[in-house]
Amino acid sequence: MFAMSSNDFIMTMALVLLVIGIIVLGIGVFTLVKKVLGKELNTIADQTVKIAQKGITDEISGLVGNARALIEVLNEMVKTATGIGIFLVILGGLLMAGAYLLVKSIG
């Protein structure tokens, strides 16, 4: 059987926390960068503005209302993705801080 001292166990836990923290931090940063560089959302928003302008000039009120609803949904989607990214970055930082505190408690 594998024998492990308490210091070895704490170091192993700290290493696991550190690795998970780095992974979560990386996913959070990737989520934030992906939304900033996402050209698909900009293209959809630009096309929606064009549709809304055409609806206004052709006096089609339903088209303008649908374009407005699409813009609101896109806005909420960006806010949600940003919130998730920020949460993951904070969680990754807390996990790495927990790993540091575990290592510090040994000495």
Secondary structure by P-SEA (a helix, b strand, c coil): cccccaaaaaaaaaaaaaaaaaaaaaaaaaaaaaaaacaaaaaaaaaaaaaaaaaaaaccaaaaaaaaaaaaaaaaaaaaaaaaaaaaaaaaaaaaaaaaaaaaaac
